[in-house]
């Protein structure tokens, strides 16, 4: 492909990026990290703002300044140097489903010289509404999980 890039950023679709996200990422790249991940902050109360309405883009300041955040242990934001990404083999794993992040984490950590995990409150760069884990109850997502686990074994 004719694409020119040095790094790839993979973030799950339900993640909110802080307005300074790309500056935060650039700072870590300049610090020498070839592969790193940023853990999100979980916004308590789901997707409802302080007025009782669903959050909109006008509520970003409220989200970013909220003191009601929870720690999150999973990984849903990766920054990966091109040379590392070229070595990664994800096989037939479905993007954005359970199992994907763990396999990406395993491989990028293996190939990176200096992998790094930034904990939930270290960068204040990513956010998520609630911790509903709908994949635990959705049969179609559970089927994808089963397929992912079988595809992981094939790798």
N, C-alpha and C positions, 0 to 999 in steps of 0.2 A: 504494500500500500504506500501511497505517497504522503501519508500522515507524518507530520513532524511534531514530536513531543519528547520530553525528557522524563515526565512522570505521568502516572494515571491515578486519578482519584476515583475510588468506588465508594459510594455511599448509598445505603438503602433508600428507596423512594420516600419513605415516611419520616425521614430525618430533616429537621430544620437546621439550616446553616446560619451561624451568627454572621452579622454583617461584616465582620472582620475575619471571617474564616480563611480566605485565601492569603491574607497577610500572615495569619497564624501558621498556615501550612508552609508558606515561603520561608518563614523564620526557622522552622524545623529542618527544612531542606538545606538551608544555609548552615545549619549546625552540623550537617553531615549525615543525617539519617537517610539511608537508601530505601528503607521500608519502615513505615510506622502506622499506627492506628490510633484513632481518637475515640474514646468512649463518650457516649452521649450522657446528657443529664435528662432525667425523666421528670417532666412537668407534672406535678401532683394535680389531680382533679380532672384529668383528661383534657378535652379540647374546649373547655368553657372558660371565658375570660372573667374578670372581676365584676363585670356588669351582668353576668348570667347568660351572655350570648356566646355562640361559637366564635372561636378565635378567627381573625382575618389578618391579612398582611398589615393592617393598621395597628394591630396589637403586638407587633414584634418587640417594641420597647418594653412592654409589660412582661413578655416571655423572657427576654434577656436579663431583665432586672429582678425577676422573681427570686425570692428567698426560699420558696417551697419547691425544692428539687430533691430527687432521690438519686442515690448511687445506682449505676447500672453496670453489671459485670460482663455482659456480652459485647460483641464487636460488630459495629455496623458502619464504620468509616475507615477505609484503608487508603494510604498514599504509598504508591509503589513506583520505584525507579524502573525505567524502560528495560534496562539490562536484566533486572530481576524478573520482571513480568514475562519476558521472553522465555524464561526457564520453567515457568509455572505451567502445569498440565492439569486442568480442571475436568478433563474428560467430558462426561455428559451430565454433570451436576447442574441442577436448575438454579439460576441466579436468584438471589434474594430469598431463598427458602432455607429452612433449618438444615444445617450441614454445610452449606456453602461457605459461610464465614470461617468455620473451623478448618476446612480444607485449605482455603486461601491463607489463613493465618499460619497453618502448619508449613505450607510450602514457602511463603514469603519469609518467614522467620528462618527457615533452613538456608535459603539462598542469600539472605542479606548479611552483610558484614556486621552491621550495627542495628538490628531491629529494635524498635522501641514501642512500648504501649504507654500512651498518655491516659491516665486515669480520668474518671468522670469529671472531677473538679479542677484538673490541672490546666486545661486550655480554655474552658468555657466556650467551646467552638461549635458543639452540636447538641441538639435538643430533640425530644420526642414527647408526644402527648400520651401520658398514662403508660401503663404496663399491662395491657389487656391480654396479650399472648393469644390472640384469636386462633392461631394455628393449632392450639391444643384441642380445639373443639370442632374445627372445620374438616369434614371428611376428605374433601378434595385436597386440602393442604397436607393432611396426614398421609394421603396416598403419594403426594410428591415427596414427602419426607422419606417414606419407605423406598421409593425409587432412587432418591438421592443416596441413601445408605447403601443400596445395592450397587450404585454407580461408583461410590467411594471404594467399595471392596474391589471393584474391577480395576481401579488405578493401581 
